[in-house]
Amino acid sequence: MPFLEIEGKRIYFKGEASRSGMWPVILIHGAGGSSNIWLRQIQALEENFRVLAIDLPGHGYSQGNGEETIEDYVRFVSSWLEALDLREVFLVGHSMGGAIAMTLALFFPEKIRKMALAGSGARLRVPPEVFAALDKDFKEAIRVICRYAYSPHFPTYFLSLGEAEMGKGRPDVFLKDLAACDAFDICPQLSQIQVQSLILCGREDRFTPPELSLFLRDNLPNSQLEVIEGAGHMAMIESTSNFNGILARFLGEPISA
């Protein structure tokens, strides 16, 4: 498995670090998640792009205890990109990963060629009851969160797989992620971000509802919005074909790096 040491931590990522000659697509997961949410996107894109999906510190196979703020994650991802000598990347972020992507685009626009934001927002407020539930009974909280994250129409069998995957995470890291999301607010700086951006949102997303994506579209220059019908917060899993098709069209025809 590919690991890279960053700031004294062994960081795991999916993809071939040594692969060259193609534009790099960087996939960043959301709060409490891991690179596993991107398995179907990796499979769809890897023929034409150099696809890398990171496990953020304290997530998946990566060492660490998570980070305190979105800015801390941005610093870390920036260091990881530099260690891999990656420039002008296509950046794709889900939920908290979208917050990381937007902040990267604000501070390091030269690193990003295009950016896709899936199920994200300029503010990511977390209801107090979510913190209380996670602190009280982690397994039950994960069950409730997953049922809220996916569309009510998503098959129960696949929903149980989502619960099992999210349940592998550490409660303390998940709580830190949610605190970082709750403190995130990039609204005043959105107009400064000039990176060409795709905004993706499931029509039935209850965590980051379409209103947040509409706000991004209206306030993020050089952006476009695609709403995926029948999908919730996990559109890349719930409606894989539609999600991948929209993303591939946005990334454009394969070109040499």
matplotlib code that plots the C-alpha trace (Angstrom):
import matplotlib.pyplot as plt

x = [0.0, 1.3, 2.3, 4.2, 5.5, 4.2, 5.0, 6.1, 2.9, 2.6, -0.2, -2.0, -3.4, -4.9, -3.3, 0.1, 2.4, 5.0, 2.5, 3.3, 2.2, -1.4, -3.1, -3.5, -7.0, -6.9, -9.9, -10.5, -13.1, -15.3, -15.6, -15.0, -14.5, -11.7, -10.5, -12.8, -15.8, -14.0, -13.5, -16.0, -14.6, -11.0, -12.1, -13.9, -11.1, -7.8, -7.6, -7.3, -6.0, -3.5, -6.0, -4.9, -7.3, -5.8, -6.7, -6.5, -4.5, -6.3, -8.6, -8.5, -4.9, -3.2, -1.5, -2.4, -5.3, -7.1, -6.7, -8.4, -9.4, -10.0, -6.9, -4.8, -6.1, -5.3, -1.7, -1.4, -2.8, -0.6, 2.5, 1.4, 1.0, 4.4, 6.0, 4.5, 5.6, 2.0, 1.2, -2.0, -4.2, -7.8, -9.2, -12.4, -13.7, -16.7, -18.4, -15.5, -13.2, -15.0, -14.2, -10.6, -10.6, -12.1, -9.6, -6.8, -8.1, -8.2, -4.6, -2.9, -4.8, -1.6, -1.8, -5.3, -6.4, -10.1, -12.1, -15.2, -17.2, -19.6, -22.2, -20.4, -21.0, -19.4, -20.6, -21.0, -22.9, -23.4, -26.5, -25.5, -27.5, -25.1, -22.2, -24.2, -25.1, -21.6, -20.3, -22.9, -23.2, -20.9, -22.4, -25.9, -24.9, -23.3, -26.4, -28.6, -26.1, -25.9, -29.7, -29.7, -26.8, -28.3, -31.5, -34.5, -34.7, -31.2, -31.3, -31.0, -28.2, -25.9, -26.8, -25.6, -22.3, -22.0, -22.6, -19.9, -17.4, -18.0, -18.1, -14.4, -13.5, -12.4, -15.0, -12.5, -11.4, -15.0, -15.8, -12.8, -13.8, -17.3, -16.0, -13.7, -16.7, -18.9, -16.3, -15.8, -17.1, -15.6, -18.5, -16.7, -13.8, -15.8, -15.5, -11.7, -11.7, -11.3, -10.6, -13.1, -15.4, -18.1, -20.7, -22.4, -25.4, -27.9, -31.4, -32.3, -29.1, -30.2, -26.7, -25.7, -29.1, -29.3, -29.7, -26.0, -25.0, -27.2, -25.4, -22.0, -23.1, -24.3, -21.2, -18.4, -17.1, -16.5, -18.7, -21.5, -24.0, -25.3, -28.1, -28.3, -31.8, -32.6, -29.4, -28.5, -25.3, -23.4, -24.1, -20.8, -22.1, -25.9, -25.8, -22.4, -23.1, -24.5, -21.9, -19.0, -20.4, -20.8, -17.4, -15.7, -17.3, -16.1, -12.5, -12.5, -10.7, -7.6, -4.5, -0.8, 0.4]
y = [0.0, 3.5, 5.5, 8.8, 10.4, 13.9, 15.8, 12.6, 10.7, 7.8, 8.9, 6.4, 7.2, 5.2, 5.5, 5.3, 8.1, 7.4, 7.5, 10.5, 12.0, 12.5, 15.3, 14.5, 14.2, 14.5, 13.1, 14.4, 12.6, 14.2, 14.2, 10.8, 9.2, 7.7, 7.3, 4.3, 6.5, 7.2, 3.6, 4.0, 7.3, 6.0, 3.1, 5.4, 8.0, 6.1, 5.2, 8.9, 10.6, 10.2, 9.6, 9.8, 9.6, 10.5, 9.2, 12.4, 12.2, 9.9, 8.5, 5.1, 3.8, 7.1, 7.8, 10.9, 12.2, 14.3, 18.1, 20.9, 23.2, 23.2, 25.4, 22.7, 20.1, 22.5, 22.9, 19.2, 18.5, 21.2, 19.6, 16.2, 17.7, 19.2, 16.0, 14.2, 17.1, 17.6, 20.9, 22.2, 19.4, 18.7, 18.8, 17.0, 17.3, 15.9, 17.7, 18.6, 17.7, 20.5, 23.0, 21.9, 22.3, 25.8, 26.9, 25.5, 27.4, 30.6, 30.3, 28.3, 29.0, 28.2, 24.5, 23.9, 23.6, 22.9, 22.1, 20.0, 20.4, 17.5, 17.9, 20.9, 24.5, 27.8, 27.2, 23.7, 24.1, 21.0, 20.6, 20.3, 17.1, 15.4, 16.2, 14.9, 11.7, 10.9, 11.6, 9.3, 6.3, 6.2, 3.2, 4.3, 7.8, 6.4, 4.4, 7.6, 9.7, 7.3, 7.1, 10.8, 11.0, 8.7, 9.2, 7.5, 5.5, 4.0, 0.2, -0.9, -3.4, -0.8, 1.5, -1.1, -1.2, 2.6, 2.2, -0.4, 1.7, 4.9, 2.8, 1.9, 5.5, 6.9, 8.8, 11.4, 12.1, 12.3, 14.8, 16.9, 16.9, 18.0, 20.8, 21.9, 21.9, 23.8, 26.6, 26.8, 29.9, 31.0, 33.1, 36.5, 35.1, 33.3, 36.1, 35.9, 32.3, 32.3, 28.6, 27.0, 25.1, 22.4, 22.2, 18.8, 18.2, 15.4, 16.7, 14.8, 15.9, 16.7, 17.3, 20.0, 20.7, 22.2, 25.7, 25.6, 24.6, 27.4, 29.9, 28.6, 28.9, 32.5, 33.6, 31.5, 33.1, 30.8, 28.1, 25.8, 23.7, 20.2, 18.7, 14.9, 13.7, 10.9, 11.2, 12.4, 13.5, 10.5, 11.1, 9.6, 6.2, 6.6, 7.7, 6.7, 6.8, 10.3, 11.6, 10.1, 11.3, 14.9, 14.9, 13.4, 16.1, 18.8, 17.5, 17.5, 15.4, 13.7, 15.8, 15.2, 16.8]
z = [0.0, -0.8, 2.2, 2.5, 5.7, 6.2, 9.4, 11.1, 10.2, 7.7, 5.3, 3.1, -0.3, -3.1, -6.5, -8.2, -6.9, -9.6, -12.5, -14.8, -18.1, -17.0, -15.1, -11.4, -9.9, -6.1, -4.2, -0.6, 1.6, 4.2, 8.0, 9.6, 6.2, 4.2, 0.6, 0.3, -0.6, -3.9, -5.1, -8.0, -9.1, -9.1, -11.3, -13.7, -14.0, -13.7, -17.3, -18.4, -15.3, -12.5, -9.6, -6.0, -3.0, 0.4, 3.8, 5.9, 9.2, 11.7, 9.0, 7.2, 7.2, 8.0, 11.3, 13.4, 15.5, 12.9, 12.8, 14.8, 11.9, 8.2, 7.8, 9.5, 7.0, 4.2, 5.4, 5.6, 2.2, 0.7, 2.2, 0.8, -2.7, -2.4, -1.3, -4.3, -6.5, -7.8, -9.4, -11.2, -9.9, -10.5, -6.9, -5.9, -2.3, -0.6, 2.3, 4.7, 1.7, -0.2, 2.6, 2.4, -1.4, -1.3, 1.3, -0.8, -3.8, -1.8, -0.4, -3.1, -6.4, -8.4, -7.3, -8.7, -12.3, -11.6, -8.5, -7.9, -4.7, -3.8, -1.1, 0.5, 1.4, 2.3, 5.9, 7.4, 10.6, 12.7, 14.9, 18.6, 18.9, 16.5, 18.8, 21.8, 20.0, 19.0, 22.4, 24.0, 21.8, 18.8, 17.0, 17.3, 16.2, 13.1, 12.3, 12.6, 10.6, 7.8, 7.5, 7.3, 4.9, 2.2, 0.3, 1.9, -1.4, -1.1, -0.7, 2.9, 2.1, 0.7, 3.6, 6.0, 4.2, 4.6, 8.3, 8.6, 6.7, 8.7, 11.9, 11.4, 12.2, 15.6, 17.6, 18.8, 15.2, 13.9, 16.7, 15.8, 12.1, 13.0, 15.2, 12.3, 10.0, 12.5, 12.7, 8.9, 7.2, 3.9, 2.8, 3.0, 0.8, -1.9, -4.4, -4.2, -5.5, -9.3, -9.9, -12.4, -10.1, -10.4, -7.6, -7.2, -5.0, -4.4, -4.7, -1.4, 0.5, 4.1, 5.5, 2.9, 1.2, -2.3, -0.8, 0.2, -3.3, -4.8, -2.5, -3.8, -7.4, -6.9, -4.9, -6.3, -9.5, -12.5, -11.1, -12.4, -10.5, -11.2, -9.0, -9.1, -8.8, -6.4, -4.4, -1.0, 0.7, -0.7, -4.4, -5.5, -4.1, -4.5, -8.1, -9.3, -13.1, -13.1, -10.7, -12.7, -16.0, -14.8, -13.2, -16.3, -18.5, -16.2, -16.1, -19.9, -22.5, -21.3, -22.0, -21.2, -18.0]

ax = plt.figure().add_subplot(projection="3d")
ax.plot(x, y, z, "-o")
ax.set_aspect("equal")
plt.show()
